[in-house]
Amino acid sequence: MAKMVCVWLPNWPLQRLRHERPELRNRPVVLFASDGNRGPRVSAWARGEAQTSCSGEGIKIGMPLAEAEALLAGHAATSPRIELHDPAADLAGLRELARTCDNFSPLFGIEAVESPECLLLDVTGCEHLFGGEQELVDRLAEDLRQRGFQVRAALAPAIGAAWAAAHCLAKPHQQPALSNVGLDEALSPLPITVLRLPLKIIETLHEFGLRRIGQVRALPRETLPSRFGPELLLRLDQAFGDAPELLVPERPPEPIAAVWVTDEPLTDRESLKFVSGQLLEELLGQLKPQREGVRQLFCQIKGTAARPVELLVNLVSPTDVAKHLLELLSLQVDRADLPEGISFLRLEATSVGSLATRQRDLFGFETDADTHREVSSLLDRLSNRLGATAVVHAVLVPEAQPELAVRHEPCVAERRTTLSSHATLRTHQSAQARPLRLFAPPQRIEATAAGPEGAPMHFRWDRRDYRVIRSWGPERIETGWWRDDAVCRDYFRVVTQTGQHFWLFRCFDQAAWFIHGAFD
Amino acid sequence: MVARQVIAELSQRIRTIERASYRCAPQSDITLNGLPGLERLLGEAGWPRGCLVEWLAEGRGTGSTGLALWASREAWRDNLLVVIDSQRELHATAAVPFAVDLSRAVFVRPKHPLDALWSLEQVLRTRGIGAVVCDVEKLSSQACRRLQLAAEIGGGLGILLRPAQARGQPSFAEYRFLVQPLPPPNKSDAAVSRRWRVELLRARRQFAEKSVVVELSNGQDGLRMAAELASATPAA
């Protein structure tokens, strides 16, 4: 007897979006799609996870986006996020999720409909590995829940039955496991909508007063195709396991790799570079038909005895230039502690991407695209020699504590966070109030102040005495008590007799003065 | 007016001849828009593209970094700015008022001085980089020449922030300035304004004035350089 599991991820487009961008979890999100001349229409929406108010009451799928915005504007405490619906990303995301369930079954896939929301697993013969059917489906649901997804899962002898049970019988922490015995009783009271029928057939059945599966089953089988079309009987049989249903399995993508193995180990780096060059040509040859380039390259070098050396080359944008990749690889190989006698070399493109279109003008002059490629190539070289964390973009964070007000994101990261408008606003308000050089950590100094809360008058730092001739402040910076490293500081900008500007603060916890930066 | 144009044209040609290995496309100079003090010092020349400019200052907190950024801001208006920050001290929040667009700025943070020099040369050599800012304490004349040649290839502006002790060392930079902070003006307003004496220590050309006092004030609409100031006495 077959055992099928259906995992339903309700409102999958929104779940995917919130999983990729957790900052959207507590905000209402509306997805829209352009509908020809009718303008943008709502294709999915949800209120913030913590929201219980009636904000957004009345929003329906398919209504004009402007109406939905108006409904949200009246109630929402937090501003709603409005995004363009990306069905291709939803499909890719669901497929990716299916592939991560390979520890529960060797045969897994997604439902074959236009906008899939369900994972399907053929767990026949796998249940004993988990201690039973119920345990298997519970563990699968729990696994997905821990990854932050909302799921409804069910196990049944057929895909149709599992689908129906996942949509109607499953509850947030209760996964039904149906067997052949009692399948009739379990499915008969369910509405006919769970048979995955076209809307037209459902409407016709409703016109006849047929609302439950049991009612349709009670009708003579041979009359059903002529009255309602052949699909009803097929779906009915599929639900009860009397008709076969194909599960199209998802296969993990084949690794794009090139391997070189030899019996006579290499002893010098020049030979290694030559072999790497040949492997890169082979690797890029595999990508050429799809017009794709390498975005991340994984290199594994094995010696005769030592542990393998693993190198990772990250790129800002995909490239198909073997020379550039070899240069980046060489930057890392030159600094790596290579094993004696290299006998194995494997290069794998762990991330690939479409190549940007190349276009030159009529006379072959360089265009902006060339400049862009040069800059990308520079960032690649810098990142691979100095490390990804050494080549960064600065992103402002709305944070009072100065040393935490900037986050550095590697340039070669997949995605970059856009600047927070709130943070930008704050910066303009405090223009020139922060020093260009911030010392990390702040350095303790000896200072004398005008009073217990007054400005400093003299201080000694870096073996020199400074006399303060003017000061601005105090600016109190205090972080919340709930933070482990809460701070309470009074900052002063001071000008010394030599015209130098420094940023000092009085630390209340330690009753001491610190220098935190210089207005260089 | 015609004579001035002719002189500007001739000086541009002389500069092109001076750079025997000039390989980047000839481009106009970067203007000194909104910098009256420096305009008085350099005339209408502005910053030539593909060159190095050294800013020397004694000690910390002198404001030379901010002044160098503000004076060169036209260089990265349409291009990328790269900041090589070995000390990991440059505070991005504070750079924004100095016309640094963080979405088009890259911070490179090497751990070793040799890596910093290598990064600087790599960046200067790349076309499409508006300017690169780097702290350089020690620089051999050979390394400086390499940087100058790299800048000529890339066409960007190399802003080198150096200690005042470097004033005696040979250099291939187009300009070398010494920035000396002056005590704040006796104004009762609460806004922070800063004054410096900027001395032109070295230039490939001769200019009428060698030293000028500039003032940068922080107004409602951001930073602004004061238009007219008293004539500065040349530094001894």
Interface residues (C-beta under 8 A of the other chain):
Chain A: D370 T371 H372 E374 V375 S377 L378 L379 R381 L382 R385 L386 T389 A390 V391 V392 H393 A394 V395 L396 P402 A405 V406 H408 C411 T418 L419 T424 T427 H428 S430 A431 Q432 R434 P435 L436 R437 L438 F439 A440 D462 I469 R470 W472 R493 V495 T496 Q497 T498 G499 Q500 H501 F502 G517 A518 F519 D520
Chain B: A57 G59 R60 G61 T62 G63 S64 T65 G66 L69 L80 Q87 R88 E89 L90 H91 A92 T93 A94 A95 V96 P97 F98 L102 S103 A105 V106 F107 V108 R109 P110 K111 D115 W118 S119 Q122 V123 T126 R127 G128 I129 Q180 P181 L182 P183 P184 A190 V192 R194 R195 W196 N218 G222 L223
